[in-house]
Amino acid sequence: MRLIFEEAERCRKGGEKKSVKEEVIDMLRRLPDDITLEDIQYHLYVRQLVEEGIRDVEAGRVIPHEEVVRQMDEWLRPRRLHRS
């Protein structure tokens, strides 16, 4: 997991631009030799989510922390059941 965040941070800071294929090859080289196909798929999936999140932040598609706390308080508040 640490590798995914390091790579995303490098890309965000404007490191050299590589093709997606080159980035995947670099990631595979850093993973252990005994990794499973399922683990590789997971790493690719998480990396995709991290990159989408970074693009959202850069585009301003974020919710302020205070708003998230307010929404969570509202969602988690016990609801009264109306009985007839």
Helices and strands as residue ranges (DSSP letters): H 2-12, H 20-30, H 37-58, H 65-76
